[in-house]
């Protein structure tokens, strides 16, 4: 988890950088919608690697997914700690029970 926390902190720091000097700053400067789009692209690429049973590709694309998830969270002011707290809250609850307890749209 330290690596994810370190990465989240790096992304937060780069959010304040010059977009001409940082890919992360450039992506964040394009807005939350672009960050979400990029996250979706990386997720699809990870899915493709999983379906192809390409272990190395899946590892690489999964790293991209985690990075772009953290960028997307940063773009909306959501911290990794908030997500981890939500996971902790759900711990010990069956996935079926947790999903059933969600408010209906």
C-alpha positions as CSV (number, residue, x, y, z in Angstrom):
1,X,0.0,0.0,0.0
2,X,2.9,2.3,0.6
3,X,3.6,2.4,-3.1
4,X,0.0,3.4,-3.9
5,X,0.1,6.1,-1.2
6,X,3.4,7.3,-2.6
7,X,2.0,7.4,-6.1
8,X,-1.1,9.3,-4.9
9,X,1.1,11.8,-3.2
10,X,3.3,12.2,-6.3
11,X,0.2,12.8,-8.4
12,X,-1.1,15.4,-5.9
13,X,2.2,17.2,-6.1
14,X,2.3,17.0,-9.9
15,X,-1.2,18.5,-10.0
16,X,0.5,21.8,-9.2
17,X,3.2,21.4,-11.8
18,X,3.5,23.1,-15.2
19,X,1.5,21.0,-17.7
20,X,4.4,21.5,-20.2
21,X,6.8,19.7,-17.8
22,X,4.5,16.9,-16.4
23,X,2.3,14.3,-18.1
24,X,0.2,14.1,-15.0
25,X,-0.2,17.9,-14.8
26,X,-1.1,18.0,-18.5
27,X,-3.7,15.3,-18.1
28,X,-5.2,17.0,-15.0
29,X,-5.3,20.3,-16.9
30,X,-7.6,18.7,-19.5
31,X,-10.2,18.2,-16.8
32,X,-11.9,15.3,-15.0
33,X,-13.7,14.1,-18.0
34,X,-10.5,13.5,-19.9
35,X,-9.0,11.8,-16.8
36,X,-12.0,9.5,-16.7
37,X,-11.7,8.8,-20.4
38,X,-8.1,7.9,-20.0
39,X,-8.9,5.6,-17.0
40,X,-11.5,3.9,-19.1
41,X,-9.1,3.3,-22.0
42,X,-6.5,1.8,-19.7
43,X,-9.1,-0.4,-18.1
44,X,-10.2,-1.8,-21.5
45,X,-6.5,-2.4,-22.4
46,X,-6.2,-4.4,-19.1
47,X,-9.3,-6.4,-20.0
48,X,-7.9,-7.2,-23.4
49,X,-4.7,-8.5,-21.9
50,X,-6.6,-10.6,-19.4
51,X,-8.7,-12.1,-22.1
52,X,-5.6,-12.9,-24.2
53,X,-4.1,-14.5,-21.1
54,X,-1.0,-12.2,-21.5
55,X,0.4,-12.2,-18.0
56,X,3.1,-9.5,-18.6
57,X,0.7,-7.4,-20.6
58,X,-1.9,-7.6,-17.8
59,X,0.6,-6.6,-15.2
60,X,1.7,-3.6,-17.2
61,X,-1.8,-2.5,-18.1
62,X,-2.9,-3.0,-14.5
63,X,-0.2,-0.6,-13.4
64,X,-1.5,1.9,-15.9
65,X,-5.1,1.4,-14.6
66,X,-4.0,2.1,-11.0
67,X,-2.1,5.2,-12.1
68,X,-5.0,6.6,-14.1
69,X,-7.5,5.7,-11.3
70,X,-5.4,7.8,-8.9
71,X,-5.3,10.7,-11.5
72,X,-9.0,10.5,-12.0
73,X,-9.6,10.6,-8.2
74,X,-7.2,13.6,-7.9
75,X,-9.2,15.3,-10.7
76,X,-12.3,15.1,-8.5
77,X,-10.7,15.8,-5.2
78,X,-11.2,12.2,-3.9
79,X,-8.3,10.8,-1.9
80,X,-6.9,7.3,-1.9
81,X,-7.5,7.3,1.8
82,X,-11.3,7.8,1.3
83,X,-11.4,4.9,-1.1
84,X,-9.4,2.7,1.3
85,X,-11.8,3.7,4.1
86,X,-14.7,2.6,2.0
87,X,-13.0,-0.7,1.3
88,X,-12.3,-1.1,5.0
89,X,-16.0,-0.3,5.8
90,X,-17.0,-3.1,3.4
91,X,-14.6,-5.6,4.9
92,X,-16.3,-8.6,6.4
93,X,-19.5,-7.9,4.5
94,X,-20.6,-10.4,1.8
95,X,-20.5,-8.8,-1.6
96,X,-24.0,-9.9,-2.2
97,X,-25.2,-8.3,1.1
98,X,-23.2,-5.1,0.4
99,X,-24.7,-4.7,-3.1
100,X,-28.2,-5.4,-1.8
101,X,-27.8,-2.6,0.9
102,X,-26.9,0.0,-1.7
103,X,-29.5,2.7,-2.4
104,X,-31.6,1.9,-5.5
105,X,-31.2,4.5,-8.3
